[in-house]
Every structure is written in structure tokens, then in C-alpha cells.
Amino acid sequence: ELKVEQNPLFLSMQEGKNYTIYCNYSTTSDRLYWYRQDPGKSLESLFVLLSNGAVKQEGRLMASLDTKARLSTLHITAAVHDLSATYFCAVGALIQGAQKLVFGQGTRLTINP
Amino acid sequence: DTGVSQNPRHKITKRGQNVTFRCDPISEHNRLYWYRQTLGQGPEFLTYFQNEAQLEKSRLLSDRFSAERPKGSFSTLEIQRTEQGDSAMYLCASSGRDRGNTGELFFGEGSRLTVL
């Protein structure tokens, strides 16, 4: 059974600092997704990583994937308050021609002035 | 708005009552998913439709839960004889054929269920 673990689960950081969220998964997959969720809201897609070594960047967020280590990272550069949210990674598991996403527990990120 | 639409957004019900949620996916998407999310947790997969066919169900989907997608467009999720443990956010997502074959899911705003 595919399991996805994120750490840390809670992260409080100051504006301007850098930090990394880690996502480990238990079985082989070549698809890794990062989502953002604001309180009471739905999930917003941030990144889709499709191959080993994939790196994608959007603003202050950068995601990477190492399929051999079964590890993805989400790096935050010079954090700003607007990035406060819960971040989920999800791993794709092929079902009947589609991808079933298995989510981690989420990392609740709070950025303080 | 052409995103995934869910209603009702909030439902409060008494234990033992039946509830039904509706999901309208992005119009060109043939794949539809239901997930459940409890407070402080990540979404958990419930079931998957390709067009009108329900192709996968999680063991989380007990006999009290039923999902349909009769014409391959909108879907309904019904919970019979609700229990307090059913209180959660029920999320619908859809996906379609995209050029990169990414399998990316697009989520609706969710239907929050509170069972008293």
C-alpha cells in the first residue's frame, strides 16, 4: 500500500527566511503533485513533477523530485506572509488508466512578520 | 466559472438522516473523483469514475455510501443513516486528457458535512 509522509507537519518561520518541506513515499511512482490549501478552502494545484530529476519553480516556491530516493522537496525562498497555508504532496498511483492521488498529512506553514 | 462546482457547500444534519452531495466537473473532463478530508488530515480517496462507470472504490466507502454518475457528467454522493464519524469535507475532483498526460486533478470547493 502506498504511503506518503511529509515533514515537518507544522512549520513556523519568519519572513525572509528559507525552508524546505520534505515528502517521502513508500512505493515506486513517477508522478508527484504539490497542492496548497488555505483554511476552509479547496486545494490549489502548485506543481506536477513527472520524472526523476524534475524541478519546477514558481515565484518563491521550487519543487523537485528524486524518484530513486522516493523523495520530493518543496523549497521556500525568502518567505512572505502570503505563503502561509497548508501544503500537501500527493503521489500518483495508476488505477484503470487514471491517477489516484495519495496525499500526505500536510504541512501547516505559518509565516510571521 | 468553468471550474469544479460542488453543492451544497455546507450541510448540517442529525445522526441517522440521509444526505446527498452533487459535483459538476469541468465540462470536458471524463474522470471524476470523490475524496474525504477530516480536520488536520490530507484528503483520502473514496471513489473514481471514468465517464459513467465507477471503476474504483476505497474500502473507506462503506455500504452506507453510494456514488453515481448517471450520464457521465455530474455526480452525486449519498450517505445514508449518517453517523458523527461522517463529519468531514467531501471534495470532488476531475481530470481529463491533457497534452502532458499529467493526471493532474482539479478540485472543487468541497461540501462540508456536520453530523450532530
Interface residues (C-beta under 8 A of the other chain):
Chain A: V4 R31 Y33 Y35 K41 S42 L43 E44 S45 V48 L50 F88 A90 G92 I95 Q96 G97 A98 Q99 K100 L101 V102 F103 G104 Q105 G106
Chain B: R31 Y33 G40 Q41 G42 P43 E44 F45 Y48 Q50 L55 E56 L91 S95 G100 T102 G103 E104 L105 F106 F107 G108 E109 G110
